[in-house]
């Protein structure tokens, strides 16, 4: 059986201009706007390292990963329209 890690780290290089448009969109709830704005500020330095982890319920892990740090939200946790235009490259 293949082992699936509970956490992994991505070094993300999103397009700052696209992030600027997305976080200001009025269709995104204010709580998520703040997270995306914080993410954009981190990215202005060129890149951001994000640790993703799987959530567990009653010691059972599920397949979706979420950012460990709740201060910001990368494009992977957003709705589909904001995911692809944002990502320049991920390593």
FIKOLZA-1660 file (N, C-alpha, C; in steps of 0.1 Angstrom, whole numbers, plus 5000, padded with zeros to 4 digits):
% residues 91
   i   px   py   pz ch aa at
   1 5008 4988 5000  A  X  N
   1 5000 5000 5000  A  X CA
   1 5009 5012 5000  A  X  C
   2 5005 5022 4992  A  X  N
   2 5013 5034 4991  A  X CA
   2 5010 5044 5002  A  X  C
   3 5021 5050 5008  A  X  N
   3 5019 5059 5019  A  X CA
   3 5016 5073 5013  A  X  C
   4 5006 5079 5019  A  X  N
   4 5002 5093 5015  A  X CA
   4 5006 5102 5026  A  X  C
   5 5015 5112 5024  A  X  N
   5 5019 5121 5035  A  X CA
   5 5008 5130 5040  A  X  C
   6 5009 5133 5053  A  X  N
   6 4999 5141 5059  A  X CA
   6 5002 5156 5057  A  X  C
   7 5015 5159 5053  A  X  N
   7 5018 5173 5050  A  X CA
   7 5028 5174 5038  A  X  C
   8 5028 5185 5031  A  X  N
   8 5039 5187 5021  A  X CA
   8 5040 5202 5020  A  X  C
   9 5052 5207 5015  A  X  N
   9 5055 5221 5013  A  X CA
   9 5056 5224 4998  A  X  C
  10 5049 5235 4994  A  X  N
  10 5051 5240 4980  A  X CA
  10 5057 5254 4981  A  X  C
  11 5066 5256 4971  A  X  N
  11 5071 5269 4969  A  X CA
  11 5063 5275 4957  A  X  C
  12 5055 5285 4960  A  X  N
  12 5046 5290 4950  A  X CA
  12 5051 5304 4944  A  X  C
  13 5049 5305 4931  A  X  N
  13 5053 5318 4924  A  X CA
  13 5041 5323 4916  A  X  C
  14 5030 5327 4923  A  X  N
  14 5018 5332 4916  A  X CA
  14 5020 5346 4909  A  X  C
  15 5012 5348 4900  A  X  N
  15 5012 5361 4893  A  X CA
  15 5006 5372 4902  A  X  C
  16 5014 5381 4906  A  X  N
  16 5009 5392 4916  A  X CA
  16 4998 5400 4910  A  X  C
  17 4999 5404 4897  A  X  N
  17 4989 5412 4891  A  X CA
  17 4975 5405 4891  A  X  C
  18 4975 5392 4888  A  X  N
  18 4962 5385 4889  A  X CA
  18 4957 5384 4903  A  X  C
  19 4966 5381 4913  A  X  N
  19 4962 5381 4927  A  X CA
  19 4956 5394 4931  A  X  C
  20 4961 5405 4926  A  X  N
  20 4956 5418 4929  A  X CA
  20 4942 5420 4925  A  X  C
  21 4939 5415 4913  A  X  N
  21 4925 5416 4908  A  X CA
  21 4916 5406 4916  A  X  C
  22 4920 5395 4919  A  X  N
  22 4912 5385 4925  A  X CA
  22 4908 5389 4940  A  X  C
  23 4918 5393 4948  A  X  N
  23 4915 5396 4962  A  X CA
  23 4905 5408 4963  A  X  C
  24 4905 5417 4953  A  X  N
  24 4896 5428 4954  A  X CA
  24 4882 5425 4949  A  X  C
  25 4880 5413 4943  A  X  N
  25 4867 5410 4937  A  X CA
  25 4856 5410 4948  A  X  C
  26 4845 5417 4946  A  X  N
  26 4834 5418 4956  A  X CA
  26 4827 5405 4957  A  X  C
  27 4829 5395 4948  A  X  N
  27 4822 5382 4950  A  X CA
  27 4829 5373 4960  A  X  C
  28 4841 5377 4964  A  X  N
  28 4848 5369 4974  A  X CA
  28 4845 5374 4988  A  X  C
  29 4841 5366 4997  A  X  N
  29 4837 5370 5010  A  X CA
  29 4849 5378 5017  A  X  C
  30 4846 5388 5026  A  X  N
  30 4856 5396 5032  A  X CA
  30 4867 5388 5039  A  X  C
  31 4863 5377 5046  A  X  N
  31 4873 5368 5053  A  X CA
  31 4883 5363 5043  A  X  C
  32 4879 5358 5032  A  X  N
  32 4888 5353 5022  A  X CA
  32 4896 5364 5015  A  X  C
  33 4890 5375 5013  A  X  N
  33 4897 5387 5008  A  X CA
  33 4909 5390 5016  A  X  C
  34 4908 5390 5029  A  X  N
  34 4919 5393 5038  A  X CA
  34 4930 5382 5037  A  X  C
  35 4926 5370 5036  A  X  N
  35 4936 5359 5034  A  X CA
  35 4943 5360 5021  A  X  C
  36 4936 5363 5010  A  X  N
  36 4942 5364 4997  A  X CA
  36 4951 5377 4997  A  X  C
  37 4947 5387 5004  A  X  N
  37 4955 5399 5004  A  X CA
  37 4968 5396 5012  A  X  C
  38 4968 5389 5023  A  X  N
  38 4980 5385 5030  A  X CA
  38 4989 5377 5022  A  X  C
  39 4983 5367 5014  A  X  N
  39 4990 5359 5005  A  X CA
  39 4998 5367 4995  A  X  C
  40 4991 5377 4989  A  X  N
  40 4996 5386 4979  A  X CA
  40 5008 5394 4985  A  X  C
  41 5007 5398 4997  A  X  N
  41 5018 5406 5004  A  X CA
  41 5030 5397 5005  A  X  C
  42 5028 5384 5009  A  X  N
  42 5039 5375 5010  A  X CA
  42 5046 5372 4996  A  X  C
  43 5038 5371 4986  A  X  N
  43 5043 5368 4973  A  X CA
  43 5051 5380 4967  A  X  C
  44 5048 5392 4971  A  X  N
  44 5055 5404 4966  A  X CA
  44 5070 5403 4968  A  X  C
  45 5074 5394 4977  A  X  N
  45 5088 5392 4979  A  X CA
  45 5094 5382 4969  A  X  C
  46 5085 5377 4960  A  X  N
  46 5090 5368 4949  A  X CA
  46 5084 5354 4950  A  X  C
  47 5083 5349 4961  A  X  N
  47 5077 5335 4963  A  X CA
  47 5072 5333 4977  A  X  C
  48 5065 5323 4979  A  X  N
  48 5060 5320 4993  A  X CA
  48 5060 5305 4994  A  X  C
  49 5065 5300 5006  A  X  N
  49 5065 5286 5009  A  X CA
  49 5052 5284 5018  A  X  C
  50 5044 5274 5013  A  X  N
  50 5031 5271 5020  A  X CA
  50 5032 5256 5024  A  X  C
  51 5029 5253 5036  A  X  N
  51 5028 5240 5041  A  X CA
  51 5013 5236 5041  A  X  C
  52 5010 5225 5034  A  X  N
  52 4997 5220 5033  A  X CA
  52 4996 5207 5041  A  X  C
  53 4984 5205 5048  A  X  N
  53 4982 5193 5056  A  X CA
  53 4968 5188 5054  A  X  C
  54 4967 5175 5056  A  X  N
  54 4954 5168 5055  A  X CA
  54 4948 5170 5069  A  X  C
  55 4935 5171 5068  A  X  N
  55 4927 5172 5081  A  X CA
  55 4922 5158 5085  A  X  C
  56 4922 5156 5098  A  X  N
  56 4917 5143 5103  A  X CA
  56 4904 5145 5111  A  X  C
  57 4896 5135 5111  A  X  N
  57 4884 5135 5119  A  X CA
  57 4883 5121 5125  A  X  C
  58 4883 5120 5138  A  X  N
  58 4884 5108 5146  A  X CA
  58 4896 5099 5141  A  X  C
  59 4907 5106 5139  A  X  N
  59 4920 5099 5135  A  X CA
  59 4919 5093 5121  A  X  C
  60 4909 5097 5113  A  X  N
  60 4909 5093 5099  A  X CA
  60 4912 5105 5091  A  X  C
  61 4922 5103 5082  A  X  N
  61 4926 5114 5073  A  X CA
  61 4919 5114 5060  A  X  C
  62 4916 5125 5055  A  X  N
  62 4908 5126 5043  A  X CA
  62 4918 5132 5032  A  X  C
  63 4914 5131 5020  A  X  N
  63 4923 5134 5009  A  X CA
  63 4926 5149 5006  A  X  C
  64 4918 5158 5010  A  X  N
  64 4920 5172 5007  A  X CA
  64 4930 5178 5016  A  X  C
  65 4939 5187 5010  A  X  N
  65 4949 5194 5018  A  X CA
  65 4945 5208 5020  A  X  C
  66 4949 5214 5032  A  X  N
  66 4946 5228 5035  A  X CA
  66 4959 5234 5040  A  X  C
  67 4960 5248 5038  A  X  N
  67 4972 5254 5043  A  X CA
  67 4973 5253 5059  A  X  C
  68 4984 5250 5064  A  X  N
  68 4986 5248 5078  A  X CA
  68 4984 5262 5085  A  X  C
  69 4989 5273 5079  A  X  N
  69 4988 5286 5085  A  X CA
  69 4975 5293 5080  A  X  C
  70 4966 5296 5089  A  X  N
  70 4954 5302 5086  A  X CA
  70 4954 5317 5082  A  X  C
  71 4966 5323 5083  A  X  N
  71 4967 5337 5080  A  X CA
  71 4964 5340 5066  A  X  C
  72 4967 5331 5057  A  X  N
  72 4965 5334 5043  A  X CA
  72 4960 5321 5036  A  X  C
  73 4954 5324 5025  A  X  N
  73 4948 5313 5017  A  X CA
  73 4954 5314 5003  A  X  C
  74 4961 5303 4999  A  X  N
  74 4966 5303 4985  A  X CA
  74 4955 5299 4976  A  X  C
  75 4958 5300 4963  A  X  N
  75 4948 5297 4953  A  X CA
  75 4943 5283 4953  A  X  C
  76 4950 5273 4959  A  X  N
  76 4945 5259 4959  A  X CA
  76 4933 5258 4968  A  X  C
  77 4930 5267 4977  A  X  N
  77 4918 5266 4986  A  X CA
  77 4907 5274 4981  A  X  C
  78 4909 5282 4970  A  X  N
  78 4899 5290 4965  A  X CA
  78 4890 5283 4955  A  X  C
  79 4880 5290 4950  A  X  N
  79 4871 5284 4940  A  X CA
  79 4879 5282 4927  A  X  C
  80 4875 5274 4918  A  X  N
  80 4881 5270 4906  A  X CA
  80 4886 5282 4897  A  X  C
  81 4877 5292 4895  A  X  N
  81 4881 5303 4886  A  X CA
  81 4894 5310 4891  A  X  C
  82 4897 5310 4903  A  X  N
  82 4909 5318 4908  A  X CA
  82 4921 5309 4908  A  X  C
  83 4920 5296 4907  A  X  N
  83 4932 5288 4908  A  X CA
  83 4942 5289 4897  A  X  C
  84 4938 5287 4885  A  X  N
  84 4947 5286 4873  A  X CA
  84 4954 5299 4869  A  X  C
  85 4946 5310 4868  A  X  N
  85 4952 5323 4864  A  X CA
  85 4963 5328 4873  A  X  C
  86 4962 5324 4886  A  X  N
  86 4971 5329 4896  A  X CA
  86 4985 5322 4896  A  X  C
  87 4985 5310 4892  A  X  N
  87 4997 5302 4893  A  X CA
  87 5007 5305 4882  A  X  C
  88 5018 5310 4885  A  X  N
  88 5029 5311 4875  A  X CA
  88 5035 5298 4874  A  X  C
  89 5040 5293 4885  A  X  N
  89 5046 5280 4886  A  X CA
  89 5047 5276 4900  A  X  C
  90 5047 5263 4903  A  X  N
  90 5047 5257 4916  A  X CA
  90 5058 5247 4916  A  X  C
  91 5067 5248 4926  A  X  N
  91 5078 5238 4927  A  X CA
  91 5078 5231 4940  A  X  C
% end
